[in-house]
Amino acid sequence: GRKSAALAGLRELIDGTADLAGLDRVAVLDTGPAEATMVTFYRSQRDAERASAGLRPQLGAAVGDHVAGPPQRRAGPVLFDG
């Protein structure tokens, strides 16, 4: 279905981000029957702004046909990591 196709697109996108400057890691969470949430971790706020600007068009191309609405973006500092 739609979610499976979107997840396949996300997997392909993530596999291609290994050399994206400033990007530490990417996780995709299963957040519901028809939802997945991508969480990205960057080295700094500046890196996040630069890298995500380059990543957004690729993300749209990878999953744009398979999503039901616009993405919801949130940003904030990491409080705990371990």
All heavy atoms as TSV, in Angstrom:
chain	resi	resn	atom	element	x	y	z
A	1	GLY	N	N	0.804	-1.183	0.000
A	1	GLY	CA	C	0.000	0.000	0.000
A	1	GLY	C	C	0.855	1.258	0.000
A	1	GLY	O	O	2.049	1.239	-0.267
A	2	ARG	N	N	0.209	2.326	0.291
A	2	ARG	CA	C	0.833	3.652	0.285
A	2	ARG	C	C	1.995	3.734	1.280
A	2	ARG	O	O	3.047	4.268	0.970
A	2	ARG	CB	C	-0.231	4.689	0.615
A	2	ARG	CG	C	0.241	6.116	0.525
A	2	ARG	CD	C	-0.886	7.061	0.860
A	2	ARG	NE	N	-1.856	7.035	-0.208
A	2	ARG	CZ	C	-2.321	8.113	-0.830
A	2	ARG	NH1	N	-1.945	9.283	-0.445
A	2	ARG	NH2	N	-3.190	8.012	-1.787
A	3	LYS	N	N	1.788	3.185	2.496
A	3	LYS	CA	C	2.840	3.254	3.510
A	3	LYS	C	C	4.058	2.442	3.091
A	3	LYS	O	O	5.192	2.897	3.235
A	3	LYS	CB	C	2.319	2.775	4.865
A	3	LYS	CG	C	3.345	2.906	5.973
A	3	LYS	CD	C	2.752	2.536	7.322
A	3	LYS	CE	C	3.777	2.617	8.431
A	3	LYS	NZ	N	3.183	2.283	9.738
A	4	SER	N	N	3.846	1.262	2.552
A	4	SER	CA	C	4.960	0.419	2.109
A	4	SER	C	C	5.777	1.124	1.029
A	4	SER	O	O	7.014	1.081	1.043
A	4	SER	CB	C	4.456	-0.914	1.578
A	4	SER	OG	O	3.855	-1.653	2.602
A	5	ALA	N	N	5.099	1.766	0.097
A	5	ALA	CA	C	5.791	2.484	-0.971
A	5	ALA	C	C	6.574	3.669	-0.402
A	5	ALA	O	O	7.713	3.919	-0.816
A	5	ALA	CB	C	4.787	2.957	-2.016
A	6	ALA	N	N	5.985	4.377	0.544
A	6	ALA	CA	C	6.680	5.503	1.171
A	6	ALA	C	C	7.904	5.019	1.937
A	6	ALA	O	O	8.971	5.639	1.874
A	6	ALA	CB	C	5.732	6.265	2.090
A	7	LEU	N	N	7.767	3.908	2.661
A	7	LEU	CA	C	8.902	3.372	3.410
A	7	LEU	C	C	10.028	2.930	2.479
A	7	LEU	O	O	11.207	3.135	2.786
A	7	LEU	CB	C	8.456	2.217	4.303
A	7	LEU	CG	C	7.587	2.608	5.499
A	7	LEU	CD1	C	7.109	1.370	6.239
A	7	LEU	CD2	C	8.337	3.543	6.431
A	8	ALA	N	N	9.679	2.351	1.354
A	8	ALA	CA	C	10.703	1.955	0.377
A	8	ALA	C	C	11.431	3.194	-0.142
A	8	ALA	O	O	12.663	3.192	-0.284
A	8	ALA	CB	C	10.068	1.176	-0.771
A	9	GLY	N	N	10.698	4.256	-0.406
A	9	GLY	CA	C	11.305	5.508	-0.844
A	9	GLY	C	C	12.203	6.108	0.226
A	9	GLY	O	O	13.294	6.608	-0.064
A	10	LEU	N	N	11.751	6.045	1.484
A	10	LEU	CA	C	12.572	6.546	2.591
A	10	LEU	C	C	13.858	5.738	2.730
A	10	LEU	O	O	14.930	6.293	2.964
A	10	LEU	CB	C	11.794	6.510	3.906
A	10	LEU	CG	C	10.808	7.632	4.145
A	10	LEU	CD1	C	10.036	7.382	5.431
A	10	LEU	CD2	C	11.506	8.974	4.192
A	11	ARG	N	N	13.760	4.418	2.618
A	11	ARG	CA	C	14.942	3.557	2.730
A	11	ARG	C	C	15.964	3.931	1.668
A	11	ARG	O	O	17.147	4.072	1.941
A	11	ARG	CB	C	14.532	2.086	2.610
A	11	ARG	CG	C	15.654	1.088	2.443
A	11	ARG	CD	C	16.811	1.166	3.404
A	11	ARG	NE	N	16.441	1.057	4.781
A	11	ARG	CZ	C	17.229	1.450	5.795
A	11	ARG	NH1	N	18.413	1.964	5.562
A	11	ARG	NH2	N	16.845	1.325	7.029
A	12	GLU	N	N	15.506	4.117	0.452
A	12	GLU	CA	C	16.397	4.483	-0.644
A	12	GLU	C	C	17.039	5.846	-0.380
A	12	GLU	O	O	18.238	6.039	-0.582
A	12	GLU	CB	C	15.621	4.498	-1.958
A	12	GLU	CG	C	16.486	4.694	-3.172
A	12	GLU	CD	C	15.697	4.557	-4.461
A	12	GLU	OE1	O	14.823	3.679	-4.542
A	12	GLU	OE2	O	15.976	5.341	-5.374
A	13	LEU	N	N	16.244	6.782	0.096
A	13	LEU	CA	C	16.749	8.116	0.407
A	13	LEU	C	C	17.810	8.046	1.505
A	13	LEU	O	O	18.893	8.619	1.380
A	13	LEU	CB	C	15.594	9.023	0.850
A	13	LEU	CG	C	16.003	10.405	1.352
A	13	LEU	CD1	C	16.516	11.260	0.215
A	13	LEU	CD2	C	14.825	11.079	2.032
A	14	ILE	N	N	17.511	7.340	2.580
A	14	ILE	CA	C	18.436	7.241	3.714
A	14	ILE	C	C	19.732	6.560	3.296
A	14	ILE	O	O	20.821	6.975	3.700
A	14	ILE	CB	C	17.764	6.522	4.895
A	14	ILE	CG1	C	16.677	7.429	5.480
A	14	ILE	CG2	C	18.783	6.144	5.961
A	14	ILE	CD1	C	15.751	6.737	6.452
A	15	ASP	N	N	19.635	5.536	2.471
A	15	ASP	CA	C	20.839	4.854	2.003
A	15	ASP	C	C	21.759	5.810	1.236
A	15	ASP	O	O	22.971	5.622	1.223
A	15	ASP	CB	C	20.483	3.652	1.119
A	15	ASP	CG	C	19.906	2.494	1.926
A	15	ASP	OD1	O	20.015	2.500	3.170
A	15	ASP	OD2	O	19.326	1.591	1.290
A	16	GLY	N	N	21.195	6.836	0.649
A	16	GLY	CA	C	21.984	7.799	-0.121
A	16	GLY	C	C	22.471	8.999	0.674
A	16	GLY	O	O	23.093	9.897	0.113
A	17	THR	N	N	22.212	9.044	1.976
A	17	THR	CA	C	22.600	10.212	2.774
A	17	THR	C	C	23.889	10.014	3.558
A	17	THR	O	O	24.268	10.892	4.327
A	17	THR	CB	C	21.487	10.599	3.776
A	17	THR	OG1	O	21.278	9.516	4.690
A	17	THR	CG2	C	20.201	10.984	3.088
A	18	ALA	N	N	24.569	8.913	3.375
A	18	ALA	CA	C	25.763	8.618	4.175
A	18	ALA	C	C	26.812	9.723	4.098
A	18	ALA	O	O	27.510	9.981	5.074
A	18	ALA	CB	C	26.361	7.291	3.739
A	19	ASP	N	N	26.912	10.391	2.972
A	19	ASP	CA	C	27.936	11.426	2.821
A	19	ASP	C	C	27.382	12.843	2.931
A	19	ASP	O	O	28.056	13.803	2.593
A	19	ASP	CB	C	28.662	11.238	1.489
A	19	ASP	CG	C	27.734	11.357	0.288
A	19	ASP	OD1	O	26.505	11.311	0.465
A	19	ASP	OD2	O	28.246	11.484	-0.830
A	20	LEU	N	N	26.173	13.000	3.426
A	20	LEU	CA	C	25.580	14.327	3.575
A	20	LEU	C	C	26.239	15.041	4.751
A	20	LEU	O	O	26.148	14.592	5.897
A	20	LEU	CB	C	24.069	14.214	3.786
A	20	LEU	CG	C	23.260	15.502	3.776
A	20	LEU	CD1	C	23.424	16.240	2.438
A	20	LEU	CD2	C	21.793	15.207	4.013
A	21	ALA	N	N	26.941	16.118	4.475
A	21	ALA	CA	C	27.703	16.841	5.496
A	21	ALA	C	C	26.795	17.311	6.633
A	21	ALA	O	O	25.733	17.876	6.404
A	21	ALA	CB	C	28.400	18.044	4.862
A	22	GLY	N	N	27.222	17.044	7.851
A	22	GLY	CA	C	26.504	17.510	9.030
A	22	GLY	C	C	25.448	16.577	9.559
A	22	GLY	O	O	24.958	16.756	10.668
A	23	LEU	N	N	25.064	15.573	8.773
A	23	LEU	CA	C	24.032	14.633	9.199
A	23	LEU	C	C	24.667	13.508	10.009
A	23	LEU	O	O	25.569	12.830	9.539
A	23	LEU	CB	C	23.302	14.057	7.988
A	23	LEU	CG	C	22.196	13.050	8.271
A	23	LEU	CD1	C	21.033	13.708	9.013
A	23	LEU	CD2	C	21.695	12.434	6.983
A	24	ASP	N	N	24.224	13.341	11.241
A	24	ASP	CA	C	24.752	12.272	12.092
A	24	ASP	C	C	24.036	10.956	11.855
A	24	ASP	O	O	24.656	9.934	11.648
A	24	ASP	CB	C	24.624	12.635	13.578
A	24	ASP	CG	C	25.806	13.428	14.073
A	24	ASP	OD1	O	26.863	13.406	13.427
A	24	ASP	OD2	O	25.670	14.075	15.122
A	25	ARG	N	N	22.700	10.986	11.938
A	25	ARG	CA	C	21.950	9.749	11.724
A	25	ARG	C	C	20.487	10.070	11.417
A	25	ARG	O	O	19.998	11.147	11.692
A	25	ARG	CB	C	22.078	8.801	12.893
A	25	ARG	CG	C	21.392	9.217	14.155
A	25	ARG	CD	C	21.614	8.142	15.245
A	25	ARG	NE	N	20.842	8.449	16.416
A	25	ARG	CZ	C	21.292	9.102	17.473
A	25	ARG	NH1	N	22.523	9.535	17.503
A	25	ARG	NH2	N	20.520	9.330	18.504
A	26	VAL	N	N	19.826	9.060	10.873
A	26	VAL	CA	C	18.412	9.166	10.526
A	26	VAL	C	C	17.715	7.926	11.062
A	26	VAL	O	O	18.227	6.816	10.931
A	26	VAL	CB	C	18.207	9.231	8.994
A	26	VAL	CG1	C	16.730	9.313	8.653
A	26	VAL	CG2	C	18.961	10.392	8.387
A	27	ALA	N	N	16.557	8.119	11.663
A	27	ALA	CA	C	15.736	7.002	12.122
A	27	ALA	C	C	14.335	7.188	11.569
A	27	ALA	O	O	13.850	8.315	11.456
A	27	ALA	CB	C	15.696	6.954	13.647
A	28	VAL	N	N	13.699	6.091	11.211
A	28	VAL	CA	C	12.306	6.121	10.768
A	28	VAL	C	C	11.505	5.280	11.754
A	28	VAL	O	O	11.833	4.113	11.986
A	28	VAL	CB	C	12.142	5.600	9.326
A	28	VAL	CG1	C	10.675	5.574	8.936
A	28	VAL	CG2	C	12.938	6.466	8.357
A	29	LEU	N	N	10.491	5.874	12.331
A	29	LEU	CA	C	9.664	5.222	13.335
A	29	LEU	C	C	8.308	4.875	12.753
A	29	LEU	O	O	7.728	5.653	11.997
A	29	LEU	CB	C	9.458	6.156	14.532
A	29	LEU	CG	C	10.709	6.830	15.104
A	29	LEU	CD1	C	10.315	7.896	16.109
A	29	LEU	CD2	C	11.617	5.797	15.716
A	30	ASP	N	N	7.780	3.725	13.130
A	30	ASP	CA	C	6.421	3.330	12.765
A	30	ASP	C	C	5.494	3.979	13.785
A	30	ASP	O	O	5.470	3.592	14.945
A	30	ASP	CB	C	6.287	1.812	12.802
A	30	ASP	CG	C	4.936	1.340	12.301
A	30	ASP	OD1	O	3.990	2.154	12.244
A	30	ASP	OD2	O	4.827	0.150	11.976
A	31	THR	N	N	4.755	4.990	13.363
A	31	THR	CA	C	3.923	5.759	14.296
A	31	THR	C	C	2.427	5.578	14.071
A	31	THR	O	O	1.624	6.353	14.578
A	31	THR	CB	C	4.298	7.255	14.239
A	31	THR	OG1	O	4.268	7.702	12.878
A	31	THR	CG2	C	5.681	7.490	14.798
A	32	GLY	N	N	2.051	4.555	13.349
A	32	GLY	CA	C	0.635	4.264	13.161
A	32	GLY	C	C	0.402	3.449	11.911
A	32	GLY	O	O	1.313	3.250	11.111
A	33	PRO	N	N	-0.814	2.964	11.743
A	33	PRO	CA	C	-1.134	2.102	10.605
A	33	PRO	C	C	-0.835	2.740	9.247
A	33	PRO	O	O	-0.462	2.050	8.311
A	33	PRO	CB	C	-2.627	1.834	10.746
A	33	PRO	CG	C	-2.980	2.203	12.127
A	33	PRO	CD	C	-1.954	3.184	12.615
A	34	ALA	N	N	-0.978	4.041	9.156
A	34	ALA	CA	C	-0.735	4.719	7.888
A	34	ALA	C	C	0.321	5.809	8.033
A	34	ALA	O	O	0.378	6.726	7.220
A	34	ALA	CB	C	-2.038	5.326	7.368
A	35	GLU	N	N	1.156	5.732	9.087
A	35	GLU	CA	C	2.128	6.780	9.356
A	35	GLU	C	C	3.514	6.229	9.637
A	35	GLU	O	O	3.661	5.134	10.189
A	35	GLU	CB	C	1.734	7.584	10.596
A	35	GLU	CG	C	0.581	8.503	10.411
A	35	GLU	CD	C	0.322	9.328	11.663
A	35	GLU	OE1	O	1.115	9.294	12.611
A	35	GLU	OE2	O	-0.699	10.009	11.679
A	36	ALA	N	N	4.491	7.018	9.269
A	36	ALA	CA	C	5.881	6.796	9.659
A	36	ALA	C	C	6.460	8.170	9.939
A	36	ALA	O	O	6.058	9.170	9.325
A	36	ALA	CB	C	6.664	6.102	8.559
A	37	THR	N	N	7.383	8.242	10.873
A	37	THR	CA	C	8.006	9.504	11.237
A	37	THR	C	C	9.510	9.378	11.057
A	37	THR	O	O	10.119	8.446	11.586
A	37	THR	CB	C	7.678	9.869	12.699
A	37	THR	OG1	O	6.258	9.978	12.828
A	37	THR	CG2	C	8.325	11.169	13.101
A	38	MET	N	N	10.091	10.311	10.323
A	38	MET	CA	C	11.529	10.327	10.125
A	38	MET	C	C	12.130	11.331	11.106
A	38	MET	O	O	11.680	12.471	11.196
A	38	MET	CB	C	11.877	10.730	8.692
A	38	MET	CG	C	13.355	10.638	8.394
A	38	MET	SD	S	13.756	10.832	6.638
A	38	MET	CE	C	13.769	12.609	6.499
A	39	VAL	N	N	13.142	10.885	11.830
A	39	VAL	CA	C	13.842	11.735	12.785
A	39	VAL	C	C	15.290	11.847	12.315
A	39	VAL	O	O	15.940	10.831	12.065
A	39	VAL	CB	C	13.799	11.143	14.213
A	39	VAL	CG1	C	14.522	12.052	15.187
A	39	VAL	CG2	C	12.368	10.901	14.645
A	40	THR	N	N	15.764	13.072	12.167
A	40	THR	CA	C	17.135	13.289	11.725
A	40	THR	C	C	17.928	13.962	12.837
A	40	THR	O	O	17.400	14.798	13.569
A	40	THR	CB	C	17.162	14.178	10.461
A	40	THR	OG1	O	16.405	15.360	10.702
A	40	THR	CG2	C	16.592	13.455	9.266
A	41	PHE	N	N	19.184	13.585	12.948
A	41	PHE	CA	C	20.088	14.156	13.945
A	41	PHE	C	C	21.269	14.786	13.218
A	41	PHE	O	O	21.904	14.141	12.382
A	41	PHE	CB	C	20.596	13.069	14.898
A	41	PHE	CG	C	19.512	12.473	15.743
A	41	PHE	CD1	C	18.801	11.381	15.280
A	41	PHE	CD2	C	19.205	13.007	16.985
A	41	PHE	CE1	C	17.793	10.819	16.043
A	41	PHE	CE2	C	18.201	12.453	17.760
A	41	PHE	CZ	C	17.485	11.355	17.283
A	42	TYR	N	N	21.539	16.041	13.536
A	42	TYR	CA	C	22.622	16.788	12.908
A	42	TYR	C	C	23.648	17.198	13.957
A	42	TYR	O	O	23.350	17.243	15.150
A	42	TYR	CB	C	22.067	18.047	12.228
A	42	TYR	CG	C	21.069	17.737	11.140
A	42	TYR	CD1	C	19.710	17.723	11.391
A	42	TYR	CD2	C	21.504	17.455	9.852
A	42	TYR	CE1	C	18.795	17.424	10.392
A	42	TYR	CE2	C	20.594	17.170	8.842
A	42	TYR	CZ	C	19.241	17.157	9.118
A	42	TYR	OH	O	18.348	16.871	8.140
A	43	ARG	N	N	24.845	17.539	13.516
A	43	ARG	CA	C	25.921	17.929	14.437
A	43	ARG	C	C	25.678	19.299	15.057
A	43	ARG	O	O	26.118	19.559	16.168
A	43	ARG	CB	C	27.251	17.904	13.703
A	43	ARG	CG	C	27.641	16.494	13.321
A	43	ARG	CD	C	29.026	16.404	12.701
A	43	ARG	NE	N	29.163	15.066	12.163
A	43	ARG	CZ	C	29.126	14.778	10.872
A	43	ARG	NH1	N	29.013	15.730	9.989
A	43	ARG	NH2	N	29.213	13.526	10.470
A	44	SER	N	N	25.003	20.185	14.341
A	44	SER	CA	C	24.732	21.530	14.855
A	44	SER	C	C	23.485	22.089	14.178
A	44	SER	O	O	23.016	21.543	13.167
A	44	SER	CB	C	25.920	22.465	14.580
A	44	SER	OG	O	26.022	22.734	13.184
A	45	GLN	N	N	22.979	23.164	14.711
A	45	GLN	CA	C	21.815	23.830	14.112
A	45	GLN	C	C	22.157	24.297	12.696
A	45	GLN	O	O	21.357	24.155	11.785
A	45	GLN	CB	C	21.383	25.015	14.978
A	45	GLN	CG	C	20.188	25.772	14.434
A	45	GLN	CD	C	18.900	24.962	14.431
A	45	GLN	OE1	O	18.692	24.136	15.314
A	45	GLN	NE2	N	18.059	25.186	13.455
A	46	ARG	N	N	23.348	24.836	12.526
A	46	ARG	CA	C	23.758	25.307	11.210
A	46	ARG	C	C	23.826	24.153	10.207
A	46	ARG	O	O	23.376	24.269	9.071
A	46	ARG	CB	C	25.107	26.004	11.318
A	46	ARG	CG	C	25.523	26.685	10.063
A	46	ARG	CD	C	26.772	27.489	10.300
A	46	ARG	NE	N	27.073	28.253	9.102
A	46	ARG	CZ	C	28.170	28.914	8.917
A	46	ARG	NH1	N	29.083	28.932	9.850
A	46	ARG	NH2	N	28.375	29.563	7.801
A	47	ASP	N	N	24.400	23.026	10.644
A	47	ASP	CA	C	24.439	21.845	9.777
A	47	ASP	C	C	23.030	21.379	9.433
A	47	ASP	O	O	22.758	20.975	8.309
A	47	ASP	CB	C	25.193	20.694	10.453
A	47	ASP	CG	C	26.697	20.895	10.474
A	47	ASP	OD1	O	27.223	21.668	9.648
A	47	ASP	OD2	O	27.347	20.264	11.323
A	48	ALA	N	N	22.138	21.432	10.411
A	48	ALA	CA	C	20.749	21.011	10.187
A	48	ALA	C	C	20.087	21.871	9.120
A	48	ALA	O	O	19.405	21.359	8.231
A	48	ALA	CB	C	19.961	21.084	11.489
A	49	GLU	N	N	20.291	23.161	9.197
A	49	GLU	CA	C	19.676	24.065	8.217
A	49	GLU	C	C	20.210	23.798	6.816
A	49	GLU	O	O	19.444	23.729	5.863
A	49	GLU	CB	C	19.921	25.511	8.631
A	49	GLU	CG	C	19.150	25.894	9.881
A	49	GLU	CD	C	19.627	27.190	10.520
A	49	GLU	OE1	O	20.556	27.845	9.971
A	49	GLU	OE2	O	19.074	27.545	11.575
A	50	ARG	N	N	21.516	23.622	6.699
A	50	ARG	CA	C	22.113	23.378	5.380
A	50	ARG	C	C	21.729	22.015	4.825
A	50	ARG	O	O	21.313	21.892	3.677
A	50	ARG	CB	C	23.635	23.484	5.460
A	50	ARG	CG	C	24.109	24.905	5.275
A	50	ARG	CD	C	25.608	24.945	5.141
A	50	ARG	NE	N	26.100	25.281	6.467
A	50	ARG	CZ	C	27.271	24.979	6.943
A	50	ARG	NH1	N	28.127	24.318	6.222
A	50	ARG	NH2	N	27.631	25.337	8.143
A	51	ALA	N	N	21.883	20.988	5.651
A	51	ALA	CA	C	21.620	19.625	5.175
A	51	ALA	C	C	20.143	19.403	4.882
A	51	ALA	O	O	19.786	18.796	3.874
A	51	ALA	CB	C	22.122	18.606	6.194
A	52	SER	N	N	19.266	19.903	5.759
A	52	SER	CA	C	17.839	19.660	5.526
A	52	SER	C	C	17.343	20.414	4.304
A	52	SER	O	O	16.438	19.947	3.624
A	52	SER	CB	C	17.016	19.993	6.769
A	52	SER	OG	O	17.071	21.358	7.074
A	53	ALA	N	N	17.941	21.552	4.000
A	53	ALA	CA	C	17.559	22.272	2.777
A	53	ALA	C	C	17.862	21.428	1.547
A	53	ALA	O	O	17.097	21.417	0.590
A	53	ALA	CB	C	18.283	23.611	2.702
A	54	GLY	N	N	18.972	20.686	1.579
A	54	GLY	CA	C	19.309	19.809	0.468
A	54	GLY	C	C	18.521	18.519	0.474
A	54	GLY	O	O	18.275	17.917	-0.570
A	55	LEU	N	N	18.118	18.099	1.661
A	55	LEU	CA	C	17.399	16.834	1.804
A	55	LEU	C	C	15.916	16.954	1.429
A	55	LEU	O	O	15.330	16.005	0.914
A	55	LEU	CB	C	17.535	16.355	3.246
A	55	LEU	CG	C	17.154	14.933	3.590
A	55	LEU	CD1	C	17.956	13.949	2.759
A	55	LEU	CD2	C	17.386	14.685	5.069
A	56	ARG	N	N	15.319	18.111	1.671
A	56	ARG	CA	C	13.875	18.270	1.421
A	56	ARG	C	C	13.445	17.936	-0.007
A	56	ARG	O	O	12.473	17.206	-0.194
A	56	ARG	CB	C	13.433	19.678	1.804
A	56	ARG	CG	C	12.962	19.745	3.219
A	56	ARG	CD	C	12.372	21.108	3.580
A	56	ARG	NE	N	13.185	21.617	4.667
A	56	ARG	CZ	C	13.874	22.739	4.641
A	56	ARG	NH1	N	13.814	23.534	3.605
A	56	ARG	NH2	N	14.609	23.104	5.655
A	57	PRO	N	N	14.129	18.442	-1.035
A	57	PRO	CA	C	13.704	18.084	-2.403
A	57	PRO	C	C	13.828	16.586	-2.668
A	57	PRO	O	O	12.988	15.999	-3.345
A	57	PRO	CB	C	14.641	18.875	-3.307
A	57	PRO	CG	C	15.213	19.948	-2.458
A	57	PRO	CD	C	15.205	19.430	-1.052
A	58	GLN	N	N	14.882	15.961	-2.142
A	58	GLN	CA	C	15.066	14.524	-2.318
A	58	GLN	C	C	13.963	13.754	-1.595
A	58	GLN	O	O	13.458	12.756	-2.102
A	58	GLN	CB	C	16.422	14.089	-1.770
A	58	GLN	CG	C	17.588	14.673	-2.527
A	58	GLN	CD	C	18.903	14.318	-1.867
A	58	GLN	OE1	O	19.019	13.295	-1.200
A	58	GLN	NE2	N	19.905	15.157	-2.044
A	59	LEU	N	N	13.590	14.225	-0.416
A	59	LEU	CA	C	12.516	13.591	0.343
A	59	LEU	C	C	11.206	13.679	-0.422
A	59	LEU	O	O	10.471	12.703	-0.535
A	59	LEU	CB	C	12.387	14.241	1.718
A	59	LEU	CG	C	11.313	13.702	2.645
A	59	LEU	CD1	C	11.551	12.234	2.965
A	59	LEU	CD2	C	11.272	14.511	3.929
A	60	GLY	N	N	10.919	14.855	-0.959
A	60	GLY	CA	C	9.704	15.022	-1.756
A	60	GLY	C	C	9.666	14.092	-2.949
A	60	GLY	O	O	8.635	13.492	-3.260
A	61	ALA	N	N	10.809	13.950	-3.610
A	61	ALA	CA	C	10.877	13.056	-4.772
A	61	ALA	C	C	10.717	11.601	-4.362
A	61	ALA	O	O	10.104	10.811	-5.077
A	61	ALA	CB	C	12.200	13.257	-5.507
A	62	ALA	N	N	11.260	11.248	-3.189
A	62	ALA	CA	C	11.225	9.849	-2.744
A	62	ALA	C	C	9.855	9.408	-2.262
A	62	ALA	O	O	9.437	8.280	-2.500
A	62	ALA	CB	C	12.255	9.628	-1.639
A	63	VAL	N	N	9.133	10.280	-1.571
A	63	VAL	CA	C	7.867	9.848	-0.964
A	63	VAL	C	C	6.674	10.721	-1.317
A	63	VAL	O	O	5.556	10.419	-0.908
A	63	VAL	CB	C	7.984	9.759	0.586
A	63	VAL	CG1	C	9.048	8.779	0.993
A	63	VAL	CG2	C	8.222	11.114	1.208
A	64	GLY	N	N	6.882	11.776	-2.072
A	64	GLY	CA	C	5.818	12.740	-2.358
A	64	GLY	C	C	4.534	12.150	-2.906
A	64	GLY	O	O	3.444	12.577	-2.552
A	65	ASP	N	N	4.650	11.146	-3.754
A	65	ASP	CA	C	3.458	10.535	-4.346
A	65	ASP	C	C	2.718	9.619	-3.373
A	65	ASP	O	O	1.609	9.170	-3.662
A	65	ASP	CB	C	3.831	9.709	-5.583
A	65	ASP	CG	C	4.309	10.584	-6.726
A	65	ASP	OD1	O	4.002	11.791	-6.734
A	65	ASP	OD2	O	5.003	10.053	-7.617
A	66	HIS	N	N	3.335	9.345	-2.215
A	66	HIS	CA	C	2.784	8.344	-1.304
A	66	HIS	C	C	2.293	8.927	0.026
A	66	HIS	O	O	1.892	8.174	0.899
A	66	HIS	CB	C	3.834	7.271	-1.020
A	66	HIS	CG	C	4.459	6.729	-2.263
A	66	HIS	ND1	N	3.764	5.963	-3.177
A	66	HIS	CD2	C	5.697	6.877	-2.770
A	66	HIS	CE1	C	4.556	5.658	-4.181
A	66	HIS	NE2	N	5.731	6.198	-3.963
A	67	VAL	N	N	2.348	10.235	0.164
A	67	VAL	CA	C	1.907	10.844	1.422
A	67	VAL	C	C	0.565	11.535	1.227
A	67	VAL	O	O	0.234	11.990	0.141
A	67	VAL	CB	C	2.951	11.832	1.983
A	67	VAL	CG1	C	4.228	11.115	2.360
A	67	VAL	CG2	C	3.247	12.939	1.019
A	68	ALA	N	N	-0.190	11.616	2.310
A	68	ALA	CA	C	-1.540	12.164	2.240
A	68	ALA	C	C	-1.594	13.659	2.550
A	68	ALA	O	O	-2.595	14.298	2.303
A	68	ALA	CB	C	-2.451	11.407	3.217
A	69	GLY	N	N	-0.525	14.214	3.101
A	69	GLY	CA	C	-0.540	15.627	3.454
A	69	GLY	C	C	0.861	16.169	3.603
A	69	GLY	O	O	1.840	15.430	3.474
A	70	PRO	N	N	0.970	17.455	3.876
A	70	PRO	CA	C	2.291	18.065	4.014
A	70	PRO	C	C	3.004	17.553	5.269
A	70	PRO	O	O	2.354	17.154	6.236
A	70	PRO	CB	C	1.988	19.556	4.131
A	70	PRO	CG	C	0.599	19.626	4.655
A	70	PRO	CD	C	-0.103	18.417	4.109
A	71	PRO	N	N	4.335	17.564	5.250
A	71	PRO	CA	C	5.072	17.103	6.428
A	71	PRO	C	C	4.894	18.057	7.602
A	71	PRO	O	O	4.647	19.246	7.410
A	71	PRO	CB	C	6.527	17.094	5.960
A	71	PRO	CG	C	6.575	18.053	4.828
A	71	PRO	CD	C	5.211	18.014	4.187
A	72	GLN	N	N	5.001	17.529	8.770
A	72	GLN	CA	C	4.988	18.337	9.988
A	72	GLN	C	C	6.416	18.348	10.505
A	72	GLN	O	O	6.958	17.302	10.854
A	72	GLN	CB	C	4.044	17.734	11.014
A	72	GLN	CG	C	2.606	17.718	10.558
A	72	GLN	CD	C	1.699	17.053	11.573
A	72	GLN	OE1	O	2.109	16.733	12.682
A	72	GLN	NE2	N	0.462	16.842	11.194
A	73	ARG	N	N	7.023	19.516	10.554
A	73	ARG	CA	C	8.424	19.619	10.975
A	73	ARG	C	C	8.502	20.162	12.388
A	73	ARG	O	O	7.777	21.075	12.753
A	73	ARG	CB	C	9.197	20.535	10.042
A	73	ARG	CG	C	9.370	19.939	8.674
A	73	ARG	CD	C	10.317	20.765	7.832
A	73	ARG	NE	N	10.536	20.121	6.566
A	73	ARG	CZ	C	9.758	20.293	5.514
A	73	ARG	NH1	N	8.721	21.078	5.578
A	73	ARG	NH2	N	10.023	19.663	4.390
A	74	ARG	N	N	9.403	19.593	13.153
A	74	ARG	CA	C	9.690	20.046	14.509
A	74	ARG	C	C	11.206	20.053	14.670
A	74	ARG	O	O	11.898	19.230	14.084
A	74	ARG	CB	C	9.099	19.100	15.568
A	74	ARG	CG	C	7.620	18.844	15.445
A	74	ARG	CD	C	6.829	20.005	16.055
A	74	ARG	NE	N	5.423	19.701	16.147
A	74	ARG	CZ	C	4.530	19.921	15.203
A	74	ARG	NH1	N	4.894	20.418	14.057
A	74	ARG	NH2	N	3.266	19.634	15.379
A	75	ALA	N	N	11.711	20.948	15.493
A	75	ALA	CA	C	13.137	21.001	15.772
A	75	ALA	C	C	13.353	21.307	17.239
A	75	ALA	O	O	12.527	21.972	17.868
A	75	ALA	CB	C	13.816	22.068	14.911
A	76	GLY	N	N	14.440	20.809	17.771
A	76	GLY	CA	C	14.778	21.095	19.157
A	76	GLY	C	C	16.077	20.428	19.534
A	76	GLY	O	O	16.567	19.540	18.832
A	77	PRO	N	N	16.635	20.844	20.643
A	77	PRO	CA	C	17.899	20.257	21.082
A	77	PRO	C	C	17.689	18.864	21.668
A	77	PRO	O	O	16.626	18.558	22.199
A	77	PRO	CB	C	18.375	21.222	22.178
A	77	PRO	CG	C	17.107	21.814	22.714
A	77	PRO	CD	C	16.167	21.900	21.536
A	78	VAL	N	N	18.701	18.028	21.534
A	78	VAL	CA	C	18.677	16.704	22.148
A	78	VAL	C	C	18.899	16.870	23.640
A	78	VAL	O	O	19.856	17.501	24.067
A	78	VAL	CB	C	19.764	15.786	21.543
A	78	VAL	CG1	C	19.840	14.469	22.294
A	78	VAL	CG2	C	19.485	15.558	20.063
A	79	LEU	N	N	18.011	16.323	24.446
A	79	LEU	CA	C	18.128	16.407	25.892
A	79	LEU	C	C	18.874	15.214	26.481
A	79	LEU	O	O	19.641	15.359	27.438
A	79	LEU	CB	C	16.751	16.535	26.526
A	79	LEU	CG	C	15.942	17.762	26.103
A	79	LEU	CD1	C	14.566	17.729	26.747
A	79	LEU	CD2	C	16.678	19.042	26.446
A	80	PHE	N	N	18.648	14.034	25.924
A	80	PHE	CA	C	19.307	12.812	26.377
A	80	PHE	C	C	19.692	11.999	25.162
A	80	PHE	O	O	18.916	11.896	24.228
A	80	PHE	CB	C	18.387	11.954	27.266
A	80	PHE	CG	C	17.906	12.659	28.502
A	80	PHE	CD1	C	16.651	13.229	28.525
A	80	PHE	CD2	C	18.707	12.738	29.620
A	80	PHE	CE1	C	16.197	13.877	29.657
A	80	PHE	CE2	C	18.253	13.385	30.755
A	80	PHE	CZ	C	17.003	13.966	30.772
A	81	ASP	N	N	20.846	11.419	25.175
A	81	ASP	CA	C	21.264	10.549	24.083
A	81	ASP	C	C	22.160	9.472	24.669
A	81	ASP	O	O	23.134	9.760	25.329
A	81	ASP	CB	C	22.017	11.349	23.027
A	81	ASP	CG	C	22.270	10.563	21.749
A	81	ASP	OD1	O	21.746	9.441	21.628
A	81	ASP	OD2	O	22.990	11.070	20.885
A	82	GLY	N	N	21.807	8.258	24.465
A	82	GLY	CA	C	22.620	7.198	25.054
A	82	GLY	C	C	22.210	5.917	24.590
A	82	GLY	O	O	22.484	4.941	24.249
